[in-house]
């Protein structure tokens, strides 16, 4: 069963991996050094991110470099956009209400 993208990004280590490889493609060994964890532990995180298509492998000789898949993150952002406008309206209404209450106390 393919992991859910929200489960994948819920883990702080996986979010940190995404942040790192968004800047520069890395091998699993290089990632393990950045996180002070074993190669096996990093591989488990990589597997989840790869299954969700958030990262893409690229073979270079004997090494595998993992790249950030911006297109997949754009899909997530597009899905969230449908809610963003509603949130902004509600937050603006709350801000207006709090400002009004604050003014009434003066």
TANOR-V278846 format. One line per field, one symbol per residue. burial: 1 if it has 24 or more other C-alpha atoms within 12 Angstrom, else 0. A space follows every 10 residues. Layout:
BEGIN
burial: ???
END
This chain:
BEGIN
burial: 0000100110 0011111111 1000111101 1100000000 0110111111 0111111000 0000111110 0010000000 0000000000 0000000000 000000
END
